[in-house]
Amino acid sequence: MIGRPRRHEPECESTQLLLGPDDPAGAIATTDHQTAGRGRHGRTWVEAPGTSVLLSVLLRPPPGRPAPQLSLVGGVAAAIAVEEALGLAAQIKWPNDVMVDRRKVAGVLAEARDGVVVLGIGINVNQMRDQLPADTRVAAASLRTIDGRVHDRERLLDSLLAMLDDLYTRWCEDGLDAVYEDLGARDFLRGRRVTADGVAGTAQMIDRDGRLLVSTGSGLVAVESGEVVFER
């Protein structure tokens, strides 16, 4: 069961650092503010105190399940939770961002270490427009800037945990195939011109192994990981 035990700190460097191999599977860490939140490739995750859902989950996936796929599993869970809160469609920008109206509202980070995976999820919830970073490659938004309402962060967290518990159980049993319908239907990059890990072309789809398929002048290329730049 994902969500217990829960460790909450009013402020910490990063929730990713609050969990370790001695914690049971399903343990979570939450905070109201991170002083050094982390995104992919060492980037910082910036948020105003008390405005976001900031969560890390300790997981022990079964042998043979590729840990990088958990970024997509977490992304689907976050996207569905955001959809339920907003009543609007959310999409997943491979490999780890959640988008609403072409703006990033959430990010996911899966870190494998010491025989476990720590999955971090951050959702922008109640930030005002001037509290969001303005110098990001992908424009940022919060649930509040999208619909003008203040949202209950604990309710959103509960929704996220319930969805993640369900999707993770399915993934453990049957792999990415078990969540692919929810993933493929929310593929933000499909049909867009992209450059991914040095490969330029048109994004075709996220395949059932979690790779991004890009159509190039020399054929179809499967991108395993890397940065993605897309044309609007």
C-alpha positions in Angstrom: 0.0 0.0 0.0 1.5 3.3 -1.1 1.2 6.1 1.5 2.2 4.5 4.8 4.2 5.2 6.7 4.3 9.0 6.0 7.1 11.2 7.0 6.3 14.9 6.8 8.7 17.8 7.3 7.5 21.4 7.1 10.7 22.2 5.2 13.6 20.1 3.9 16.3 20.1 1.3 14.5 17.5 -0.8 11.9 14.8 -0.1 14.1 12.5 -2.2 16.7 12.6 0.7 14.1 11.7 3.4 13.8 8.0 2.3 16.3 5.2 2.2 16.7 1.5 2.0 15.7 1.0 5.6 12.2 2.3 4.9 9.4 -0.1 3.9 8.1 -0.2 0.4 5.3 2.3 0.0 6.7 4.7 2.5 6.3 8.4 1.5 7.9 11.7 2.4 6.2 15.0 2.0 7.0 18.6 2.7 5.6 22.1 2.4 8.8 23.5 1.0 12.0 22.2 -0.5 15.1 24.4 -0.3 16.9 22.4 -2.9 14.3 20.4 -4.8 15.7 18.4 -7.7 14.5 17.8 -11.2 16.2 15.7 -14.0 19.8 16.3 -14.9 20.5 18.1 -11.7 18.1 21.0 -12.3 16.5 22.6 -9.3 12.7 22.4 -8.7 11.5 25.9 -7.6 8.3 26.4 -5.6 6.8 28.9 -3.2 6.3 27.5 0.3 3.0 25.9 0.9 1.8 26.0 -2.7 2.7 22.5 -4.1 2.3 18.8 -3.6 5.8 17.6 -3.0 6.1 13.9 -2.6 8.6 11.0 -2.7 7.7 7.3 -2.6 10.0 4.4 -1.8 9.5 1.5 -4.2 11.0 -2.0 -4.5 10.0 -3.0 -8.1 10.2 -6.7 -9.0 13.2 -8.0 -10.9 13.0 -7.4 -14.6 10.9 -4.3 -14.4 12.9 -1.3 -15.8 13.1 1.4 -13.2 13.0 4.3 -15.7 9.5 3.3 -16.6 8.4 4.4 -13.2 8.7 8.1 -14.3 5.9 7.3 -16.8 3.9 5.4 -14.3 4.2 8.4 -11.9 3.4 10.8 -14.7 0.2 9.0 -15.5 -0.9 9.0 -11.8 -0.1 12.7 -11.6 -1.9 13.5 -14.9 -5.1 11.7 -13.7 -5.0 13.4 -10.3 -4.7 16.8 -12.1 -7.5 16.0 -14.4 -9.8 15.1 -11.5 -8.9 18.4 -9.8 -9.3 20.6 -12.8 -11.9 18.8 -14.9 -9.6 19.4 -17.9 -7.4 17.0 -19.9 -3.7 16.6 -18.9 -1.0 15.2 -21.1 2.4 13.6 -20.5 5.5 15.0 -22.1 7.9 12.2 -22.4 9.7 11.2 -20.3 8.5 12.9 -17.1 6.4 16.1 -17.3 2.7 16.6 -17.0 1.2 19.3 -19.2 -2.1 21.2 -19.3 -2.7 23.6 -22.2 1.0 23.2 -23.3 2.2 24.3 -19.9 4.0 22.2 -17.3 2.1 21.6 -14.1 4.0 18.6 -12.7 7.3 16.8 -12.9 8.4 13.3 -12.0 11.9 12.0 -11.0 12.8 8.3 -10.5 16.1 7.7 -8.8 17.4 4.1 -8.4 19.8 3.7 -5.4 20.8 1.1 -2.8 18.5 -1.5 -4.3 15.4 0.7 -4.2 13.7 3.3 -6.4 12.7 6.7 -4.9 10.0 8.3 -7.0 9.6 12.0 -6.6 6.5 13.9 -7.8 6.0 17.6 -7.7 2.7 19.3 -8.7 2.2 23.1 -8.9 -1.1 23.6 -7.1 -1.7 27.1 -5.7 1.0 29.3 -7.0 0.0 32.7 -8.4 1.4 33.6 -11.8 4.3 35.7 -10.3 5.3 32.8 -8.1 6.1 30.5 -11.0 9.5 30.5 -12.7 9.6 32.6 -15.8 12.9 31.4 -17.4 12.0 27.7 -18.0 12.3 26.0 -21.4 8.7 24.8 -21.1 6.2 27.4 -19.7 5.1 26.7 -16.2 1.6 26.8 -14.7 -0.2 25.8 -11.6 -3.7 24.4 -11.1 -4.7 27.9 -9.7 -3.4 29.8 -12.7 -5.4 27.5 -14.9 -8.8 27.6 -13.2 -8.5 30.5 -10.8 -9.3 28.3 -7.8 -7.4 27.5 -4.6 -7.1 23.7 -4.3 -6.9 21.5 -1.3 -3.4 20.0 -1.5 -4.1 17.1 0.9 -7.1 16.1 -1.2 -5.0 16.2 -4.3 -2.3 14.2 -2.5 -4.8 11.5 -1.5 -6.1 11.3 -5.1 -2.5 11.0 -6.4 -1.6 8.3 -3.9 -4.7 6.2 -4.7 -4.0 6.4 -8.4 -0.3 5.7 -8.0 -1.0 2.6 -5.8 -3.3 1.2 -8.5 -1.0 1.9 -11.5 2.1 0.7 -9.7 0.4 -2.6 -8.7 -0.6 -3.1 -12.3 2.9 -2.3 -13.6 4.5 -4.7 -11.1 2.2 -7.5 -12.3 2.2 -6.9 -16.1 4.7 -4.1 -17.0 4.0 -1.0 -19.0 1.4 -2.8 -21.0 -0.9 -2.7 -18.0 -0.9 1.1 -17.9 -0.3 1.8 -21.6 -3.9 2.8 -22.5 -3.8 5.6 -19.9 -0.3 6.6 -21.1 -0.7 6.5 -24.9 -3.9 8.5 -24.8 -2.1 11.4 -23.0 1.0 11.5 -25.3 1.8 15.2 -25.6 4.6 14.9 -28.1 2.8 12.7 -30.7 3.0 14.4 -34.1 5.2 17.3 -32.9 8.6 18.2 -34.3 11.1 17.3 -31.7 14.8 17.0 -31.0 15.4 14.2 -28.4 18.8 13.1 -27.3 20.3 14.6 -30.4 17.7 13.0 -32.7 15.6 15.4 -34.8 12.3 14.5 -36.4 8.6 14.0 -35.7 7.6 12.2 -32.5 5.4 9.2 -33.4 4.5 7.7 -30.0 5.7 6.4 -26.7 6.2 2.7 -27.3 5.3 -0.2 -25.0 8.8 -0.2 -23.6 8.6 3.4 -22.6 10.8 4.7 -25.4 10.0 7.7 -27.6 9.7 6.8 -31.3 10.9 9.6 -33.6 10.5 9.5 -37.3 13.6 10.9 -39.0 14.8 11.2 -42.6 16.7 8.0 -42.2 13.9 6.0 -40.5 12.3 5.4 -37.1 14.6 5.9 -34.1 13.7 4.7 -30.6 15.0 7.2 -28.0 15.7 5.5 -24.6 16.2 8.7 -22.6 17.4 12.3 -22.8 16.2 15.9 -23.2 13.4 16.8 -25.5 12.9 20.1 -27.2 9.6 20.5 -29.1 8.2 22.9 -31.6 5.0 24.5 -30.6 
